[in-house]
């Protein structure tokens, strides 16, 4: 077992509560696991306890009453359709995104002064390994101070589906082949580009049209992605002598960088309809 210290870095949302829960189960008792870093300001103890209590009470519950769902949105505002589908598929995660005993709050800006000072201190004796699942693009000093031991999980196949919501944006094109090409997950190193780092693992979903909606597809993708992320981290940590070299993606195959703000509510509706149209087309083709 690699005894180098390592962290998990996440956003504080429903989606990341699933990753945090899987991470705690796999690594929570390891002495070299230094904690879960979150992109959030320090929260009142009452809110943190309320999050933990909610997850403890409703862990595994897939069907939420209006009252329970309202309690959930009080704790996690702006729940996305994919997160709703994750709950329907897997139930509420056992732990909140801030549910680990060693949770480190770096504030709302991971590239700010406080975050940089924290990383300088954390890297003082040796460069840590940091496994990342956040929406903010990290500054180059994150890469430098971790000596490029900075990993990311991505809910699409790289280099085709870069940025946020690439699956939805490509669905809108209604090109079945392009859609099949992009649906899956990738574990990669973080470099100074956007989803351009060396690829460690990539898994494509064989039948992306087996689901009732694009959100159910994405829920499956994320849950599979988090399992693969844990497995990959275990493999990396099991060997103290080597680290994955990674494969450089062909820049000629690089897809567009889809940005968060580009997926409007209208585009979400377009993606929903486009997915169902492609699904029907594929069903007719094989009937």
Residue, then its C-alpha position, 0 to 999 in steps of 0.5 A: x500500500x502506498x503511504x503517501x497522503x491523499x485527499x478527495x476534493x468535491x463540490x457540496x451537492x447531491x451528486x458529490x454525496x454519492x462519491x463521498x459516500x463511496x470514498x468513505x466506505x473505501x478509504x475512511x479508515x486509512x491513516x494516509x487519507x487526510x480528508x475530504x476537501x470541499x468547495x464551500x465556506x465553513x458552514x454553521x454546525x446546525x446545517x452540517x448536523x442537519x445534512x448528516x441527519x437527513x442522509x442517515x435517516x433517508x439513506x437508500x430511500x428512492x421515492x421521496x414525499x413532497x415533505x422529504x423532497x422539500x427538506x432535501x432542497x433546503x439542504x441542497x438548493x438547485x437540485x438538477x434532473x440528473x441528481x433526481x435520477x440518481x436518487x430514483x436509481x440508488x436512493x439517498x446517499x449514506x453520507x452528505x458531501x460534508x459528512x466525513x469527520x475530516x472535512x476541510x472547507x476551502x471556501x467558494x473559490x478554490x483558486x483564492x488566497x486561502x486555498x493556496x495557503x492551505x495547499x502550500x501547508x499541505x504540500x510542505x513535507x511531500x506532494x499529496x495526491x488529490x482526487x478531484x470532482x469539482x466544476x471549477x477549473x483549477x489554477x496551474x499552482x494546484x498542478x505544480x504543488x501536487x507534482x501533477x498528482x492531480x486526478x479528475x473523473x469526467x462523465x463522458x468519453x475524452x477527448x470527444x466530450x469535453x467540459x460540462x454537460x457535453x452529453x446533453x449538448x451532443x444529444x441535441x445534435x441527434x447524431x446517434x454515432x456521435x452520441x454513442x462515441x461520447x457516452x461513458x466515463x474517463x479518469x484522467x490527470x488534470x493539466x492546464x487545459x480543460x479535460x485535456x490531461x493524460x487519460x488513465x482509464x476510459x469506459x464506454x457505455x455499450x447501450x446508451x439507449x436502454x434508459x427511460x430518459x437522458x437523466x437516467x442515463x446520466x445517473x447511471x454514468x455518474x454512479x458507474x464513474x464514481x465506482x471506477x474512480x474508487x477502483x482506480x484510486x485503490x490501484x494507484x494507492x496500492x503501488x508505492x513504486x509506480x503511478x499511471x503514465x496515462x495516454x495522451x489524447x489525439x488533439x485532432x479528435x478533441x471535442x468542443x469545450x461545453x461550458x456550464x452556463x451554456x446549458x439553459x433550461x431550453x437546452x435541457x428540454x431539447x436534450x430530453x426530446x433529442x434523446x427520446x427521438x434517438x432512442x425511438x430511432x434505434x428501437x425501430x432500427x432493430x425491431 
